[in-house]
Amino acid sequence: GESVGLHLPTLSVQEGDNSIINCAYSNSASDYFIWYKQESGKGPQFIIDIRSNMDKRQGQRVTVLLNKTVKHLSLQIAATQPGDSAVYFCAETIGANSKLTFGKGITLSVRP
Amino acid sequence: ETGVTQSPTHLIKTRGQQVTLRCSSQSGHNTVSWYQQALGQGPQFIFQYYREEENGRGNFPPRFSGLQFPNYSSELNVNALELDDSALYLCASSLAGSTGELFFGEGSRLTVL
């Protein structure tokens, strides 16, 4: 079946370093991708999105890259801060509707 | 803060019982989606409501049902609870026709014993 998955379950980075979180998706029909951050005890929080007609999009300290050839999505966080510690999910959908397919999540741990 | 509120925050039920979870959407949002998040997993889409009607459903049995009210608030009902129904239930609101950005509440943690 179609699924969205992440390569690694945990990522530990030094404060101030850049973080890169990777995600593979398998539904070639997906045309809208979103990264969410979920802190302990809270619901997922939107970080950044990208449509399939783009390969890069930048936000504040975050960049999302999309490689449709290999069905790969990545989230780059610049100058990682302790407040970035959370579980990160990539999600995909078709037609930008509310039916998102989420990956399992990766835990980002920031070392002081 | 997303403006999406859910209640109750935590509850414990036993197998076979029924549960109702509630969600108030963000002001101005007319679409509500429900997700189930098992421990250590990503959220899974249950269904979506728009204009008080179900508008899309994931791979969940009919004992999962919902309602949306004229003020866009919503309920998730689960009948004949099973142990595997233990999870965090997330409500998300959005505006129909928007880019798909969902605003999630903090969830209702259901434990089935």
Interface residues (C-beta under 8 A of the other chain):
Chain A: V4 Y32 I34 G41 K42 G43 P44 Q45 F46 D49 F89 A91 T93 A96 N97 S98 K99 L100 T101 F102 G103 K104 G105
Chain B: T2 V4 T31 S33 Y35 G40 Q41 G42 P43 Q44 F45 Q48 G56 G58 L90 A92 S94 S98 T99 G100 E101 L102 F103 F104 G105 E106 G107
